[in-house]
């Protein structure tokens, strides 16, 4: 199969091109999976869905660890950093998924995809150096694009700021992963992330049952405090399909990053926004506005500026090494 050949880098297209195809495919799966969250929320509590999907995915993640050698691959080497990384990741994605049913998909995705810009800010601050012009340009483009995207209707909905904040938490999760979980097995990170979503879903169900329906006003309160209900075969099948899609997307993304250089492959992460616009238009009839598209373009440009190689610095390093 072409997919297997691509995974094993046996196609004659080069590792960089193969990595790009894998990452773009992964982002397409993520966009398709995420777009079904509002549909699920019409028939099921968002927290109930998270719990059910995680409960179905957890045995799959365990089986993957066994298939790749041993179930012990799910055991973290450093439980503290893995727990912190899991908490940040689960809260970030949980907040993003919670607003998907009440915000246009493209608008929420644009806010969440400020993550790379948040990463640049955090790296600059933690390195102790003064922000350079490149960083300020990245921040200006990224948050300017987010402001256009989340306020595409002329006014900024306070709920539209939730994905932006979630993007910041997701950036912290990435930094913790990079600095403190580099030696962790991917199976362990995947397994405990899914376990974290199971805890989040069960906790959410407990909260809405305790406070009851209508505990918060407005459309957001109606979605967040929707009571658990009986789950039919259709919803179980959909939850399982979305769970498998998420695991497959994560695998493609990890393989893509293994095959290509981080700077070049990271650019293709922004294909998620293109997929979002396409999926929103084709499946759900939510065509992005001109202002929204301008915002998406600015966010992608910010990503290019953030991760593009610093050629002058590389050249100077090469000259110094040669000397």
C-alpha positions, 0 to 999 in steps of 0.5 A: 500500500502507498500509505505503508510505503510512505510511512517506511519512506520507500517512495522516491520522493525524499524524506522531506516531501514524505514528511510533509505529506504525512503531516498534511494528512494528519492535520486533515484527519484532525480537522475532520475529527474536530468538526464532528464535535458540534454534531455530537453535542446535539445528541450527547453531553460534550463531557459524556462524549469525551469520557466515552471516546477516551474509554474506547481509545484507552484499550487501543493505546494499550494494545499499540504499546503491546504491539510495539514490544511491551505493555510497560511502554505505557509506564512513564520514566518521570511521572511528575513531568508527564502528569503536568504535560497531560494536565496542560494538554487535556485542559487546553484541548478540553477548553477548545472542544467545549466551545466548538459547539457554540462557535463557528469551527473556523473561528475557534480553530484560528484562535487555538492555532495561536499555539505556535505564536505562544511557543515563540513568546514562551521560548523568548521569555524563558531564554532570558534574552530581550525579544528581537524584531522577529519575535515582535513581528511574529506576535503582531502577525499572529495575534492580529490574525487571531483578532481578525478571525475571532472578531470576523463579525465586527465584534469579538465574542468573549467566548472566542477568546477561550480558544486563544487561551487554550492555545497558550496552555497547549504551548506550555504543554509543548514546552514541557514535552520538549524540555522534560519528556524528551526521553519518554516513550510515545506510547506512554505520552499517548496513553496518559493523555487519553487517560487524562481525557477520561478523567476530564470527561467523568469530572465534567459529567459529575459537575453537570449532574450535581449542578443540573441543567441550566446552571449557566445562562446562554447557549454556552451554558446549555451545551456545557451543562447538558445532562448525560443521556442514554447512548445509542449504537450510532453515537458509540460507533461515531465515538469509536471512529473519531477515537481511531481517527485521532490515534491515526492522526497522532501516529502520522504526525509523530512519524512526519516529525521523525522523518523531516526537520522540525523547522520545515515540517512545522510549516505544514502544521498550518495546513490544519487551518486550510483543512478547517476552512475546507471541511467547514464549507463542504460538510457544514456550510460554514464558509469563512468570511473575507475577514476570517480568511485574512485572519487565517492568512496572517496566522499562517504567515506568523508561523512561517516567520516564527519557524523559518530558518535564520539563514544569516545566523546559520551562515555566520555559524558556518564561517566561525566553524570553518575558521 
